[in-house]
Every structure is written in C-alpha cells, then in structure tokens.
Amino acid sequence: MLTVEDLRVYFHVKRGLMGRRSYDVRAVDGVSFGLAHGQTLGLVGESGSGKSTIGRALLRLVGIHSGTIQLNGTDVRELRGRMLDFRRDLQAIFQDPYSLLNPSMIVADIVGEPLTIHYGLKGRQRDERVAQLLDQVGLATYHMERYPSEFSGGQRQRIAVARAIALEPQIIICDEAISALDVSTQSQVINLLKELQERLGLAYLFIAHDLAVVRHISDQIAVLYLGRIMEMGPAELICSAPRHPYTQLLISAIPVADPIEQKKRKAARSQLPPSELPSATNPPDGCPFHTRCPQAVSRCRNEVPLPRQVRPGEIVACHLID
C-alpha cells in the first residue's frame, strides 16, 4: 500500500553574516520501507534520528530532496489537483495532546471540520457522524459541546484519534502519539488504536523512542540512526534477538524486573565510550554508528554498510554480519 524508496530529506541552512555560510542537514539519508494494509510499522531511535521527519515527509509537510513515496502505486510527489484525496487517505496524530487541538473550538467543530471540508457535511448530519466517531473512541455525546481545556491528556488524544479516523483513512501516522501521557493512559490509547485497526483495517506508522511500547503494537520495526535504517524486521525478532550493535544498545536500555539482569545491563553500558549522537550536518565517514559502537573495526570507519538480508524478513546494515 505504501512504498518508500531511497527517501532523502535535506534541510539547507544558512549561517553567518548575510547567510554566506551554508550547509545541508541530512535529516533522512536513504530510507526504504513498505507498509501493508492493516499492518503497523514502528520507527524507533534516539531524538534526532529522523523519525518525525520521515512522517512529515510522507504527509508532504516538508520537502523531499530525492527518493519516491508511492501510495497505492501513485507517486505522491506528482499529485497536483488531487491533494484532497491524498489527505483523506493519510492522516496523523501528533505528540502533545495539549497543543494539537484548537482551544477556541468545541469538540463537535474539531472533529467535524474535516467532514465539512471533504464531504460537505453540516448541521445535524455532521453532528450525528461526530457522535458516532466519539463513541468509537470511548467518549460520550455530551462531550461534543465541551472545549479541549475541559479534558485530560488521554481524553484529548482520543479526540485527536476521532478526528484522524473521521475521513476513513488507509494510514495513520502516529508521531510520538503517547509519549506525553502517563503509563496507564498510554496503555489505554494503545489498546484503542489496536481495536480501531482490527475494526477499520487501518495501517499505522508508529513513531516512538520507547522500544518496549513499539514492540507491543508493531508488526515490523525499523531502527533508525542519524537518518538511516540500521535494522528492520519482525517486531518480536528485532526485540528478542537483535543483530545490529545499536539495536542491542537500545534493548539493553529497557528496564527489566530482574535486578540481576538489570545490573548486568548497566555494567555493560558503563563500558561503552562516552559519546553523543553525531551532528547530521557533518555525519561521520563509513558507518554512522562507528563513533559509538563498541565492536567497530577499521572497515566501519571507511565504508558505509549496505542493508542486507540476514534472516527471512530482516535486514541489517552492519559490516559485522560478514
């Protein structure tokens, strides 16, 4: 349904007096993946790895330097007068439940606005459809006349979900959709998303930095680092037997109930060289992870590893696989 091939998103930045110094920020640097009907692809990685930029590129909110994005076989970059059809098929739920809803609009208008723009629904017809949508996300009809300030964070996110499914999209991009919520509310929203997926046949691109949460909801997981996919494959396989050193590092950072195992993980992480995520304006030569990788060899510093299949459905970009 959705095919992304060699996607690159660069931001041109000018600095200095009169903007004489300029450079490109390689936010996304050659990413490829696919998404099927009713499936969930999780994108995980540290802040600055390019997860949200991929989502915004798919939504046509940022420009694309090169590569292709095809929705049902149609290149979205070639859409001109059919953007409304594209917007109906691809919806989004963003991170902050306290800023993604217009505080001056009641819920009936927030959820009903896309129905009016795309389908021309007004008055009683629109309100009946809004009531149905709120019921699907666990809210009552009387909530229609309230303002966002009268709801909790979890309820606001449910309103955002209702607005996202109003146009019966094929794909919903969840960009850190639960990261601002407490743990119990996160669980409720995830369960709601899974129920809607089963009922409506939705596909999700689920963007998050919490690998434990992504594992729970995703069918496939893609691990990003500095704008590149380091490892991608079935969720259980990626989380239970990761092959890339970066994925192993992310897994080791997940808290576990066993205090002995937790102590071992902490000791292993303490042996790693102290370093930060390199700048996307000046990425390192070779493998982008080699400056932080405890297993890096000379080849890693000079040659970019190409993604290769190591197990059925799993690809890894690492020289150590050889």
Beta strands, then each sheet from edge to edge (+ up, - down):
strand 1: 2-15
strand 2: 21-35
strand 3: 40-44
strand 4: 66-71
strand 5: 74-75
strand 6: 90-93
strand 7: 171-175
strand 8: 203-207
strand 9: 220-225
strand 10: 228-234
strand 11: 308-311
strand 12: 314-316
sheet 1: 2+ 1- 4+ 5-
sheet 2: 6+ 7+ 8+ 3+ 9+ 10- 12+ 11-
end
